[in-house]
């Protein structure tokens, strides 16, 4: 895999990761707002899945922000950290795919 192709994969995975992360956070919040008015409503499966994704995908960025006390930073900096987190995930996934497929050649 060439460097250009590798970086193309990294960009595509980073955009997909960031989109999925934001969608999971917003979706979990939106599905949970009904319990503000009626706390007796049970948590649905969709909200549980989105909540789990919203907990996993922004890691390790949210943990670093939480433990460093940087929650008081501007929202622009927090968005930048979330974007950088997606790039880290994308680099890891693209490297893993590259490493696993490195010895293989394309068939006819």
Backbone torsions as a table, in degrees:
resi	resn	phi	psi	omega
1	UNK	NA	127.9	179.7
2	UNK	-74.0	163.3	179.9
3	UNK	-64.2	-38.8	-180.0
4	UNK	-64.4	-43.6	179.1
5	UNK	-66.3	-39.2	177.4
6	UNK	-59.9	-46.5	-179.7
7	UNK	-67.5	-32.4	175.0
8	UNK	-63.2	-43.5	177.1
9	UNK	-62.8	-42.0	179.6
10	UNK	-60.6	-45.8	179.5
11	UNK	-62.5	-44.5	-179.4
12	UNK	-64.5	-43.6	179.7
13	UNK	-67.6	-39.1	179.5
14	UNK	-63.2	-43.1	178.5
15	UNK	-64.8	-43.8	178.7
16	UNK	-63.2	-41.9	-179.8
17	UNK	-64.6	-45.5	179.6
18	UNK	-63.4	-42.6	178.9
19	UNK	-62.9	-45.7	179.5
20	UNK	-65.1	-39.0	178.8
21	UNK	-61.9	-49.5	-179.2
22	UNK	-65.2	-42.3	179.3
23	UNK	-62.7	-39.0	179.2
24	UNK	-67.4	-42.4	179.8
25	UNK	-64.4	-47.9	-179.3
26	UNK	-67.2	-42.3	-179.6
27	UNK	-64.1	-43.6	178.6
28	UNK	-63.4	-40.5	177.9
29	UNK	-65.1	-45.6	-177.3
30	UNK	-64.3	-40.8	179.4
31	UNK	-70.7	-25.2	-179.4
32	UNK	-86.7	-8.4	-177.0
33	UNK	-68.9	-22.3	179.1
34	UNK	-63.6	-28.4	-179.9
35	UNK	-75.8	-11.8	174.8
36	UNK	-64.9	-39.3	179.6
37	UNK	-84.1	-33.7	-177.4
38	UNK	-137.1	93.7	-176.5
39	UNK	-67.3	-10.2	-179.0
40	UNK	-81.6	-7.9	178.6
41	UNK	-69.8	132.5	-179.1
42	UNK	-78.7	159.7	179.4
43	UNK	-79.0	127.6	-179.5
44	UNK	-81.0	167.3	-179.3
45	UNK	-64.7	-42.0	179.2
46	UNK	-59.9	-42.5	179.0
47	UNK	-67.1	-36.2	177.9
48	UNK	-65.4	-42.7	179.9
49	UNK	-65.7	-47.6	179.4
50	UNK	-64.8	-36.4	177.3
51	UNK	-64.4	-40.0	177.9
52	UNK	-66.0	-43.9	177.5
53	UNK	-63.4	-40.2	179.8
54	UNK	-67.3	-21.6	177.0
55	UNK	-85.3	-33.4	-173.7
56	UNK	-89.2	-47.3	-171.7
57	UNK	-61.6	-38.3	-179.6
58	UNK	-79.6	5.5	178.9
59	UNK	-84.2	147.0	4.5
60	UNK	-89.0	3.2	-175.2
61	UNK	-60.6	-45.4	-177.9
62	UNK	-66.7	-35.3	177.1
63	UNK	-64.5	-42.3	178.7
64	UNK	-63.4	-42.8	177.9
65	UNK	-64.1	-40.9	-177.7
66	UNK	-66.9	-48.3	-175.1
67	UNK	-77.2	-22.6	179.0
68	UNK	-86.1	-7.8	-178.5
69	UNK	75.4	19.9	-176.0
70	UNK	-90.1	15.1	179.4
71	UNK	-64.3	-20.4	-178.6
72	UNK	-86.1	4.2	177.6
73	UNK	-69.1	163.0	180.0
74	UNK	-64.6	157.7	-178.6
75	UNK	-65.0	-28.9	177.6
76	UNK	-62.4	-42.6	179.0
77	UNK	-67.3	-39.5	179.1
78	UNK	-65.2	-38.5	175.8
79	UNK	-65.1	-38.7	178.2
80	UNK	-64.0	-39.7	177.6
81	UNK	-65.4	-40.3	177.8
82	UNK	-64.9	-39.9	176.3
83	UNK	-65.3	-42.0	177.4
84	UNK	-63.8	-36.1	177.0
85	UNK	-61.8	-41.1	178.0
86	UNK	-64.9	-35.9	177.5
87	UNK	-66.9	-39.4	177.9
88	UNK	-62.6	-46.2	177.0
89	UNK	-59.5	-44.5	-177.8
90	UNK	-64.3	-42.0	177.3
91	UNK	-60.9	-42.7	179.5
92	UNK	-64.9	-45.0	-179.7
93	UNK	-67.2	-44.4	-179.7
94	UNK	-65.4	-39.8	177.6
95	UNK	-63.5	-42.7	179.7
96	UNK	-61.7	-45.5	178.3
97	UNK	-63.3	-42.8	178.9
98	UNK	-62.6	-43.0	-179.5
99	UNK	-66.1	-41.0	-178.7
100	UNK	-72.3	-27.2	-177.3
101	UNK	-105.9	7.4	-172.7
102	UNK	-63.4	-41.3	-176.1
103	UNK	-83.0	-7.0	-176.1
104	UNK	-87.0	148.7	173.6
105	UNK	-115.1	154.2	179.5
106	UNK	-72.1	136.2	179.5
107	UNK	-79.1	176.9	-178.6
108	UNK	-68.6	NA	NA
